[in-house]
Amino acid sequence: MPKSWLQLSFKAPAPALDTISNFLIERGSPGVVLERNEVRAFFARSTKTSALKRDIRRFLRGIRGIYPEIREQALRWTALKNKDWNNSWRRFFSPQKIGRYFSVTPPWMDPPPSRRRKVITIEPGMAFGTGTHPTTRCCLEFVEEATALLNGEEITALDVGTGSGILAIALAKMGVSKVLAIDNDPISLKVAQVNVQRNRVGKIVTLSNFGMGRVKKPFTIVVANLTAETIVDLADALKGRVSPHGYLIVSGILKPKAEEVLRHFCPGPFTMARQANQREWTTLLLRKMG
Ligand SMILES: C[S@@+](CC[C@H](N)C(=O)[O-])C[C@H]1O[C@@H](n2cnc3c(N)ncnc32)[C@H](O)[C@@H]1O
């Protein structure tokens, strides 16, 4: 655990928040909190702090053409002790109801008891997938929908880019018998391992650093919350890993790129079952023909 942390806060227009939050997560922030028009991000203090500050300023300058309201002079950096970081950070997380059947909760809180909802406990830490991002939320809703549509069948699933493991855990909790969860980031795999154990689904979920090329079997459900570009790159592999009548959930697609992504799957072996648009993101639920 780092000894001290930095908190960055600044104002930004609402449509820019997702883009900014993705950049800050990629640049190593284990936690980004978005509140109305304010971004708050936490970074471990290290010798690379000046490079980090420079990169963030450069990034914000780069998007100022689209969002002229962003002022890089208004960036506020505050040093926090570990204890303060924990308090500042934790206060933003509370149990969330997602879809009809899930409650996603941080480990230090109990969600309100519910007979219907399945609790997924996720430490909001170093990996993407705390349930706060619209792409994760839409994927969880489509996981519910696909498992309901396959009602009664034995279901196996592949989670490509598992991050915190949230979707793999959700699939296991919806009764999927085997889930293979892959990620090319070793830190995410470590975080996912902790979350899989914490949710007691270790017998169902297998975590691996396999690339798609090494996954050979077909699965009834394949979920991939990546980016439009990565989905297009992996399109052939993804198509081949869904069994006939199975479902493919793809997300992380910025709305203007949705049609281009869709062209790689439909018409063809897939038909579109549903499309969800939340903020600037599109998520697709595709069904493979027999
Ligand atoms: C947007 S996060 C999704 C996390 C989680 N599945 C969710 O829905 O919240 C994408 C994850 O995919 C991983 N990733 C990106 N490209 C990948 C690839 N080609 N193969 C495997 N994992 C990849 C990243 O490391 C990251 O953990």
The ligand as an SDF file (V2000), in Angstrom:
LIG
                    3D

 27 29  0  0  0  0  0  0  0  0999 V2000
  -13.2930   -1.7080  -19.7460 C   0  0  0  0  0  0  0  0  0  0  0  0
  -12.4820   -2.9250  -18.8180 S   0  0  0  0  0  0  0  0  0  0  0  0
  -13.8380   -4.0470  -18.4980 C   0  0  0  0  0  0  0  0  0  0  0  0
  -13.8060   -4.6640  -17.1270 C   0  0  0  0  0  0  0  0  0  0  0  0
  -15.0480   -5.4540  -16.7550 C   0  0  0  0  0  0  0  0  0  0  0  0
  -15.2330   -6.5990  -17.6370 N   0  0  0  0  0  0  0  0  0  0  0  0
  -16.2910   -4.5860  -16.7970 C   0  0  0  0  0  0  0  0  0  0  0  0
  -17.1700   -4.8280  -17.6230 O   0  0  0  0  0  0  0  0  0  0  0  0
  -16.4020   -3.6740  -15.9900 O   0  0  0  0  0  0  0  0  0  0  0  0
  -11.5530   -3.7580  -20.0660 C   0  0  0  0  0  0  0  0  0  0  0  0
  -10.5840   -4.7940  -19.5630 C   0  0  0  0  0  0  0  0  0  0  0  0
  -10.1210   -5.5120  -20.7150 O   0  0  0  0  0  0  0  0  0  0  0  0
   -8.7440   -5.7400  -20.6240 C   0  0  0  0  0  0  0  0  0  0  0  0
   -8.2710   -5.8940  -22.0170 N   0  0  0  0  0  0  0  0  0  0  0  0
   -8.0940   -4.9490  -22.9620 C   0  0  0  0  0  0  0  0  0  0  0  0
   -7.7480   -5.5020  -24.1520 N   0  0  0  0  0  0  0  0  0  0  0  0
   -7.7200   -6.8430  -23.9590 C   0  0  0  0  0  0  0  0  0  0  0  0
   -7.4370   -7.9650  -24.8010 C   0  0  0  0  0  0  0  0  0  0  0  0
   -7.1210   -7.8070  -26.0870 N   0  0  0  0  0  0  0  0  0  0  0  0
   -7.5010   -9.2070  -24.2650 N   0  0  0  0  0  0  0  0  0  0  0  0
   -7.8220   -9.3760  -22.9620 C   0  0  0  0  0  0  0  0  0  0  0  0
   -8.0890   -8.3530  -22.1220 N   0  0  0  0  0  0  0  0  0  0  0  0
   -8.0550   -7.1060  -22.5970 C   0  0  0  0  0  0  0  0  0  0  0  0
   -8.1920   -4.5710  -19.8450 C   0  0  0  0  0  0  0  0  0  0  0  0
   -6.9990   -4.9060  -19.1720 O   0  0  0  0  0  0  0  0  0  0  0  0
   -9.3380   -4.2820  -18.8620 C   0  0  0  0  0  0  0  0  0  0  0  0
   -9.1750   -4.9630  -17.6420 O   0  0  0  0  0  0  0  0  0  0  0  0
  1  2  1  0
  2  3  1  0
  2 10  1  0
  3  4  1  0
  4  5  1  0
  5  6  1  0
  5  7  1  0
  7  8  2  0
  7  9  1  0
 10 11  1  0
 11 12  1  0
 11 26  1  0
 12 13  1  0
 13 14  1  0
 13 24  1  0
 14 15  1  0
 14 23  1  0
 15 16  2  0
 16 17  1  0
 17 18  1  0
 17 23  2  0
 18 19  1  0
 18 20  2  0
 20 21  1  0
 21 22  2  0
 22 23  1  0
 24 25  1  0
 24 26  1  0
 26 27  1  0
M  CHG  2   2   1   9  -1
M  END
$$$$
